[in-house]
Amino acid sequence: MVRRIASGAAGALLEREIPLRALHGGLDAAAAGRGCVAVISGEPGIGKTALLDRFVTEVQPRAQVLVGVCDDLVTPRPLGPFRDMSTDLPAPLAELLMQEEGADRYGTRLLQELRYVPGPVVLAVEDVHWADQATVDVLTMLGRRVPQLSVLLVLTLRAEELEPGDPLRATLESLRRGTLLHLALEPLSPAAIARLAGRDAQELHAVTAGNPFFVTELLAHGADTLPPSLAHAVLGRVARLDAGPRELLELVSVVPTRVRTDLLDVVAPEWASDVVPAERRRLLRVERGRVAFVHELARTAVVRHLTAGRRRALHGRVLEGLQQLGADPAEVVHHADHAGRADVAAAYALQAGRQAAASGAHREAYSHLARAARTATDTREPAARARVLEELAITAWFAGRVPEAVAAAGDALQLAEDREDRERQGRLLTLRARLQWFAGDGGRAARDAHEAVRRLEPTGPSAALTHATAQMAELSMLVSDIDAAVRWGRRAIGRSTTGDPSHLRALTAIGGARIQRDRSDRRELEAAVEGAVAAGDAEQLVFALVTRAVIDLMWVAPADARQDALRARACAEEHRFEGLVAFIDALLAWLQLREGRFEGVARLARTTGTGPRDGVSSLAEQMTQLVLAEHAVRSGADDAAERLQVAMDSALRTRKLVHIVPALELEIERALLHDHPLPTARFPGIARAVDTAALASGVCAARLAAWSRVCGSDPAWSSQAPSPHAAMIEGRWREAADRMGAVGWSYDRALLLSLLDEREALTEAVAIARDLDARPLLTRASGRLRALGEAVPHGPRRSTRRNPAQLTDRQLEVLLHLREGRTNREIADRLHVSTRTVEHHVAAILTKLGVSSRTQAVSRCQDLGVP
C-alpha cells in the first residue's frame, strides 16, 4: 500500500489538539490490534479535512494510509472512494472493482487484505454524507469488524446533510455500539482568531462565527476591510488571476471534489503551469494525481458565479475528456446531464445502472436505470427496451420502490406482448406476480402467476416455466393454501437443480406451507435456509427466514420468531434490500408491542402516515399499519378506528390470512374494550376473500376459529392450533390466558382474563392493564370487576416505574429526541404538541434525573440503562 502525501497540512491548526490526540490514541489502539472508528463531523469549513491532513502527515512514518473521497455527483459512483484507493491497493482488489463485483464480495476481500497488512493502517473516507449505497455497505462491514483489526477507520461528514432515513445513519448507529470516537469539531474561539489575525478579533469572530475557513479567507482578502460575503472574498482572489489560471479554476470548479490530472492532460494541456498562480493564492492544491480546491466552499463560490452557458460549456469539455479516457459511467452521466447532452447521458445511464446494481448500490442503480428507461423509447429496439425495463423493475424492488417496480414490469410485459415473445411474457408475468404480491395485491399476483404458467406450458420445459411453477408454490403458501403449495412446489423441484433460485423458492414454499399445518414439520424450510446460505442467495435466505419468523409468530412462539427476524434483518440490511428491511422492522416492532415495549412502535410512527399512499401500499407498509393499529387500539388513541379500518382494508387486498386474522382479532378486541357489538359479519366476508382451502387447516385458520369462539360460535376444529388458541376454541379462557402469559404476552393474558366473571382474574387483569398503561383494557376490567360488586384496587402506573429514572412513556419519548440533539421546537413538531408542553416535559425529566442540563440528562439515563 502506498502512503498518501497530504498537502497543506503544515500551517496553523488551532484548538484541534484534543481531537488530534484522540486520533493518535485511536491509532495506538489499532497498532495493538484493537481497531476503532473515528467520525470527524462538523459544518462546511470547520476543518475536517485540515485535521485529517495534519494527522496523516504526523503518522506516515509509522502507519500505512489510504484515503478516498465521496463525490457530490448527481448519482454517486459505486464504491467511489475505494476506486480512489485502487492504485494503492493490492492488484486483486483493484481487479474486483474493475469486474464490478458486489459490495459484499469487495468488502470481504478488503477485510482479508487488512488482516495481513504489517503495522497499523489508517483508512480514511472523506465526505461520507455523499457516499453511494455500495460504499455504505462496505463501511458497515468494516466498521463492525474493525475492532479485530489493526485499522483506524476515519470518516468525515456533515451530519446535517443526512436525511432521517439515510442508510448511513443506521451504519453510524451500529458503530456506536462498538469502538467509536466521535469528534465533533467546534468553531474557533475569539482568542484563537486573535492569534491568527494578530489583532482584536471580536469583529472577525462575529462575521465568521468562528468558522476556520471563513476566517482564513477573510484574512487573506485583507485585514483592513471585510468583504460582504465569503464568495466575494474568494472571487476577489480569482479576479486577480490571469486568463489561463482563471480558466483552469473555472474548469476545475465544475467537477465535484477534485479532478484527475490525466483528465486535465486531455482537456487543459497547459494546466501544470496555469495551476501555479492558483496554488500561490491558496485556491487550488495539487495532490498525487489530482487537483482540487482548497475547500469545497471555495469551489462552490466559483461555480455559482459562472453563467449558465459557461457552466454548460465547461461541463461539455469535461465530458469529452471523460469519454476519451473511458471514465466511470457515473461521472460521464453527471457531466452529460449538466452539459445538456441527454443523448450521451442516456447512452451511459444503462452502463452506470448495471455497474451500480452489480455493486449492490440499488438506489443509485434505480436512478440510472430510470433515466435509461425514460430515453429508451426513442433510442432502442423494443427487445432492448424490454430488457432495460425488466432490469429497472428488479432494481426498483431491491430499492424498496414497489409501485415503480410493478409499473416497470408492466411496461416491459407490454413490449413482450407486442412481439409475441411467449417465453419473455411468461418470465415477466412471473416477475410482476411477485412484485404485485409485495405491493400488497394478492388477487392480481395470483392472476399473473396463473397466466405465466398458462403461456409457458405450451412451449415445453424451460427455466422460465420452472420459475413460474415455483412462484405458484410461493403464492399458494402465502395465502395458506397448503396442499396447492406442496403440489406446485414438488413440480418445481422436479424440474430444477439443487441450489438454484427456483429450487430454493420451491423448498421455501413447501416448508412454509407445512409448518402452517404442523409447526414441528420444519425439514424443507430448514433445508431452504441452509441451501440459500450455501448458494449465497441472500434474497432467498431473507425470504425463508422471514417466512419462518412470521409463521412462528402466528404459532405464538415469539422467541424463535425474533431470532429469525433479527438474522433476516442483518442480511437484508447488509445487501440493502430496503423493502424487506422495512417489513422486518415492522415485524420486530410487533414482537416488542406484544411484550409491552413501545420503542419500535415509536420509530414506526415517526416515519409513517395514517394510510397507504394514493391507495397503494406495500406489504411493509401494510405490516406497519397493522402494528400501529394494534398500538392505537390498545392505548386508546383517538385515531384507533381509522387505523384499524386502513389495516383491515389493506389486509383483505392481500388475501393473506396471516394479515387478515390479526386485523380481525383487533376488531373483536376493540369491540370488547368499548362494549360494542362483536363483528360477527366479518367471518363470511373473510371466507369469500380467501381460498376455501386456506380455512380447512393451518395456524391462521385455527386462530380464526379461536376468535369465532370469543364471538359466541362453537367452531368444529380438529386440526392443530397454537397452544393458547386451542384452549380458546374450547372456551377455557384461564388456560388460554396462562399460555399467553407463559410467552411474555401480558396484555393478551389480561384480555383473556377479562372474559371471566371471577374476582381474582379481573383483579389481575386490572393490575396488568395499569402496568402496561392500557387504558381501554383497564376500563373494561375495572367495569367488569365493579359489576361483580368488587372494589377496584389502586396501584402505580407502569409508565412511572418501568425504568430506574421513573419517567413516563411521553417523557421517555421526549428523552429520545433530546438524545438525538433536537430542539424543543423540533420535538414539538414531531410529537404534534406545543413548545410549552415540551418545555414542561423537559423540566420534569431534569427534575426526576436530578440534573441541570439536557446533555447531563442523556448521560444520566445511559448510566441508569434507560432505553
VENMOGI-V120119 format. One record per pair of residues at least 4 apart in sequence whose ideal C-beta (glycine too) atoms are under 6 Angstrom apart, sorted by the first residue. I is the first residue (numbers start at 0). GAP is how many residues later the second one is. If there is no record, write none. Layout:
{{I | GAP} {I | GAP}}
//
This chain:
{{0 | 63} {0 | 87} {1 | 86} {2 | 57} {2 | 62} {3 | 61} {3 | 63} {5 | 47} {5 | 50} {5 | 51} {6 | 278} {6 | 280} {7 | 277} {8 | 44} {8 | 45} {8 | 48} {12 | 41} {13 | 178} {14 | 173} {14 | 177} {15 | 4} {15 | 35} {18 | 164} {21 | 159} {21 | 161} {22 | 15} {22 | 32} {25 | 10} {25 | 12} {25 | 126} {25 | 155} {26 | 32} {26 | 93} {26 | 125} {28 | 5} {28 | 7} {29 | 5} {29 | 90} {29 | 120} {29 | 121} {29 | 122} {30 | 89} {32 | 117} {34 | 111} {34 | 112} {34 | 114} {34 | 116} {35 | 143} {36 | 106} {36 | 109} {36 | 116} {36 | 138} {36 | 143} {37 | 116} {37 | 143} {38 | 116} {38 | 143} {39 | 8} {39 | 116} {39 | 143} {40 | 116} {40 | 118} {40 | 143} {41 | 4} {41 | 6} {41 | 143} {43 | 253} {44 | 166} {44 | 168} {44 | 169} {44 | 252} {45 | 139} {46 | 4} {46 | 138} {46 | 165} {47 | 108} {51 | 72} {55 | 9} {58 | 4} {62 | 57} {62 | 59} {63 | 57} {64 | 57} {65 | 19} {65 | 22} {65 | 57} {66 | 57} {67 | 13} {67 | 14} {67 | 16} {67 | 17} {67 | 57} {68 | 12} {68 | 15} {68 | 57} {68 | 58} {68 | 188} {69 | 10} {69 | 11} {69 | 57} {69 | 58} {69 | 60} {69 | 61} {70 | 9} {70 | 185} {70 | 186} {71 | 58} {71 | 184} {72 | 183} {72 | 261} {73 | 260} {73 | 263} {74 | 255} {74 | 289} {74 | 292} {74 | 293} {75 | 4} {75 | 56} {75 | 288} {76 | 251} {76 | 253} {77 | 54} {77 | 56} {77 | 277} {77 | 278} {77 | 281} {77 | 283} {78 | 4} {78 | 55} {78 | 56} {78 | 280} {80 | 44} {80 | 54} {82 | 14} {84 | 4} {85 | 8} {85 | 11} {88 | 4} {88 | 5} {89 | 23} {92 | 16} {95 | 5} {95 | 10} {95 | 13} {99 | 255} {99 | 258} {100 | 4} {100 | 5} {101 | 257} {101 | 258} {102 | 4} {102 | 31} {102 | 34} {102 | 35} {102 | 256} {102 | 257} {106 | 31} {106 | 34} {110 | 34} {113 | 35} {113 | 37} {116 | 4} {119 | 30} {120 | 30} {121 | 30} {122 | 28} {122 | 30} {123 | 30} {124 | 30} {125 | 30} {127 | 27} {127 | 29} {128 | 28} {128 | 29} {128 | 32} {128 | 33} {130 | 4} {130 | 5} {131 | 229} {131 | 232} {132 | 228} {132 | 230} {132 | 231} {132 | 443} {133 | 225} {133 | 226} {133 | 227} {135 | 31} {135 | 32} {135 | 35} {136 | 223} {138 | 4} {139 | 31} {141 | 4} {141 | 11} {142 | 32} {145 | 5} {145 | 7} {146 | 31} {146 | 32} {161 | 4} {161 | 6} {161 | 7} {174 | 5} {175 | 4} {186 | 22} {186 | 23} {186 | 24} {187 | 4} {187 | 5} {187 | 22} {187 | 24} {189 | 11} {189 | 12} {189 | 15} {192 | 4} {192 | 8} {192 | 11} {192 | 12} {192 | 22} {193 | 7} {196 | 4} {196 | 7} {200 | 4} {204 | 5} {206 | 19} {207 | 6} {207 | 7} {212 | 82} {212 | 84} {213 | 16} {216 | 13} {216 | 16} {217 | 8} {217 | 15} {220 | 6} {220 | 12} {220 | 15} {226 | 5} {226 | 6} {227 | 4} {230 | 4} {230 | 70} {231 | 4} {233 | 64} {233 | 67} {234 | 70} {236 | 44} {237 | 11} {240 | 4} {240 | 5} {240 | 36} {243 | 30} {244 | 29} {244 | 32} {244 | 33} {247 | 20} {247 | 23} {247 | 26} {248 | 29} {250 | 17} {250 | 63} {251 | 7} {251 | 39} {252 | 46} {252 | 49} {252 | 50} {253 | 49} {253 | 60} {253 | 61} {254 | 4} {257 | 32} {257 | 34} {258 | 4} {258 | 5} {258 | 32} {259 | 30} {260 | 28} {262 | 58} {263 | 4} {263 | 7} {265 | 55} {265 | 58} {266 | 50} {266 | 54} {269 | 4} {270 | 4} {274 | 4} {274 | 9} {277 | 5} {277 | 6} {278 | 5} {281 | 12} {283 | 7} {284 | 7} {284 | 9} {285 | 5} {292 | 5} {292 | 6} {293 | 4} {299 | 4} {305 | 4} {305 | 5} {311 | 27} {311 | 28} {314 | 20} {314 | 23} {314 | 24} {315 | 23} {317 | 17} {318 | 16} {318 | 17} {318 | 20} {321 | 5} {321 | 9} {321 | 10} {326 | 4} {326 | 5} {328 | 19} {328 | 22} {328 | 23} {329 | 22} {331 | 4} {331 | 16} {332 | 12} {332 | 15} {332 | 16} {332 | 19} {334 | 4} {335 | 5} {335 | 8} {335 | 9} {336 | 8} {344 | 4} {345 | 29} {347 | 4} {348 | 19} {348 | 22} {348 | 23} {349 | 22} {351 | 16} {352 | 12} {352 | 15} {352 | 16} {352 | 19} {355 | 5} {355 | 8} {355 | 9} {356 | 8} {356 | 38} {359 | 216} {360 | 4} {361 | 33} {361 | 36} {361 | 37} {361 | 214} {362 | 36} {364 | 4} {364 | 30} {365 | 4} {365 | 29} {365 | 30} {365 | 33} {368 | 22} {368 | 23} {368 | 26} {371 | 4} {371 | 16} {372 | 15} {372 | 16} {372 | 19} {374 | 4} {375 | 4} {375 | 9} {375 | 12} {379 | 4} {379 | 5} {381 | 33} {381 | 37} {384 | 30} {385 | 26} {385 | 29} {385 | 30} {388 | 19} {388 | 22} {388 | 23} {389 | 22} {391 | 4} {391 | 16} {392 | 12} {392 | 15} {392 | 16} {395 | 5} {395 | 8} {395 | 9} {396 | 8} {396 | 38} {397 | 179} {398 | 179} {399 | 178} {399 | 179} {401 | 36} {401 | 37} {401 | 216} {402 | 213} {404 | 30} {405 | 29} {405 | 33} {408 | 19} {408 | 22} {408 | 23} {408 | 26} {411 | 16} {412 | 15} {415 | 5} {415 | 8} {415 | 9} {415 | 12} {416 | 8} {421 | 33} {421 | 37} {422 | 41} {424 | 30} {425 | 26} {425 | 29} {425 | 30} {425 | 38} {425 | 42} {426 | 37} {428 | 19} {428 | 22} {428 | 23} {429 | 22} {429 | 37} {429 | 38} {429 | 41} {431 | 4} {431 | 16} {432 | 12} {432 | 15} {432 | 16} {432 | 38} {435 | 5} {435 | 8} {435 | 9} {435 | 12} {436 | 8} {437 | 180} {437 | 181} {438 | 179} {439 | 177} {439 | 178} {439 | 179} {439 | 182} {439 | 213} {439 | 214} {440 | 212} {441 | 212} {441 | 213} {441 | 214} {444 | 30} {445 | 29} {448 | 22} {448 | 23} {448 | 26} {451 | 16} {452 | 15} {455 | 8} {455 | 9} {455 | 12} {465 | 26} {465 | 29} {465 | 30} {465 | 36} {466 | 35} {468 | 19} {468 | 22} {468 | 23} {469 | 22} {469 | 32} {469 | 35} {469 | 36} {471 | 16} {472 | 12} {472 | 15} {472 | 16} {472 | 19} {472 | 33} {472 | 36} {473 | 31} {473 | 35} {475 | 5} {475 | 8} {475 | 9} {475 | 12} {476 | 8} {476 | 32} {476 | 35} {476 | 36} {477 | 178} {478 | 176} {478 | 177} {478 | 212} {478 | 215} {479 | 36} {479 | 177} {479 | 214} {479 | 218} {479 | 220} {480 | 210} {480 | 212} {480 | 213} {481 | 31} {481 | 34} {481 | 35} {481 | 216} {484 | 4} {484 | 24} {484 | 28} {485 | 24} {485 | 27} {488 | 17} {488 | 20} {488 | 21} {491 | 4} {491 | 10} {491 | 14} {492 | 13} {495 | 4} {495 | 6} {495 | 7} {497 | 5} {498 | 32} {498 | 36} {503 | 24} {503 | 27} {503 | 28} {503 | 33} {503 | 36} {506 | 17} {506 | 20} {506 | 21} {507 | 4} {507 | 20} {507 | 36} {509 | 14} {510 | 13} {510 | 14} {510 | 17} {511 | 35} {513 | 7} {514 | 4} {514 | 6} {514 | 7} {514 | 36} {515 | 35} {515 | 182} {515 | 183} {516 | 180} {516 | 181} {517 | 202} {518 | 36} {521 | 4} {524 | 23} {526 | 4} {527 | 16} {528 | 15} {531 | 5} {531 | 8} {531 | 9} {531 | 12} {537 | 33} {537 | 37} {540 | 30} {541 | 26} {541 | 29} {541 | 30} {541 | 38} {544 | 19} {544 | 22} {544 | 23} {545 | 22} {547 | 16} {548 | 12} {548 | 15} {548 | 16} {549 | 108} {551 | 5} {551 | 8} {551 | 9} {552 | 8} {553 | 145} {554 | 144} {554 | 167} {555 | 166} {555 | 168} {555 | 187} {557 | 33} {557 | 185} {561 | 29} {564 | 19} {564 | 22} {564 | 23} {567 | 4} {567 | 16} {568 | 4} {568 | 15} {571 | 5} {571 | 8} {571 | 9} {572 | 8} {578 | 41} {581 | 38} {582 | 36} {582 | 37} {582 | 40} {585 | 37} {585 | 38} {585 | 41} {587 | 12} {588 | 11} {588 | 12} {588 | 15} {588 | 38} {589 | 37} {591 | 5} {591 | 8} {592 | 8} {592 | 38} {593 | 151} {594 | 149} {595 | 150} {595 | 176} {597 | 4} {598 | 268} {600 | 30} {601 | 211} {603 | 4} {603 | 20} {607 | 16} {610 | 35} {611 | 4} {611 | 5} {611 | 9} {616 | 4} {616 | 5} {616 | 33} {621 | 28} {624 | 21} {624 | 22} {624 | 25} {625 | 21} {625 | 36} {627 | 15} {628 | 14} {628 | 15} {628 | 18} {628 | 37} {629 | 36} {630 | 4} {631 | 5} {631 | 7} {631 | 8} {631 | 11} {632 | 7} {632 | 33} {632 | 37} {633 | 140} {635 | 139} {635 | 140} {638 | 4} {643 | 22} {646 | 16} {647 | 15} {650 | 8} {650 | 9} {650 | 12} {651 | 37} {653 | 5} {654 | 34} {654 | 35} {656 | 4} {656 | 33} {656 | 37} {656 | 43} {657 | 42} {659 | 26} {660 | 39} {660 | 42} {660 | 43} {663 | 18} {664 | 42} {666 | 12} {667 | 39} {667 | 42} {670 | 5} {670 | 7} {672 | 103} {672 | 107} {677 | 33} {679 | 31} {689 | 4} {694 | 6} {696 | 22} {701 | 19} {701 | 23} {702 | 22} {704 | 10} {704 | 12} {704 | 24} {705 | 19} {705 | 22} {705 | 23} {707 | 5} {707 | 7} {708 | 6} {708 | 19} {708 | 20} {714 | 14} {716 | 12} {720 | 4} {720 | 5} {722 | 16} {723 | 12} {723 | 15} {723 | 16} {726 | 5} {726 | 8} {726 | 9} {727 | 8} {732 | 19} {732 | 22} {732 | 23} {735 | 16} {736 | 12} {736 | 15} {736 | 16} {739 | 5} {739 | 8} {739 | 9} {740 | 8} {745 | 22} {746 | 25} {749 | 15} {749 | 18} {749 | 19} {749 | 27} {752 | 8} {752 | 11} {752 | 12} {753 | 11} {753 | 26} {753 | 27} {755 | 5} {758 | 4} {758 | 29} {758 | 31} {761 | 19} {761 | 22} {761 | 23} {764 | 16} {765 | 15} {765 | 16} {768 | 5} {768 | 8} {768 | 9} {768 | 12} {769 | 8} {769 | 25} {770 | 27} {771 | 26} {772 | 24} {772 | 25} {772 | 26} {777 | 4} {781 | 10} {784 | 5} {784 | 7} {795 | 4} {795 | 5} {797 | 4} {798 | 9} {798 | 10} {799 | 6} {799 | 8} {802 | 4} {802 | 63} {803 | 60} {804 | 43} {804 | 44} {804 | 59} {804 | 61} {805 | 42} {806 | 4} {806 | 5} {810 | 30} {810 | 34} {813 | 27} {814 | 30} {816 | 5} {816 | 10} {817 | 36} {817 | 40} {818 | 39} {821 | 4} {821 | 5} {823 | 11} {823 | 14} {823 | 15} {824 | 10} {826 | 11} {827 | 5} {827 | 7} {827 | 10} {832 | 4} {844 | 12} {845 | 5} {845 | 11} {848 | 8} {848 | 11} {850 | 5} {850 | 6} {850 | 9} {855 | 4} {860 | 5}}
//
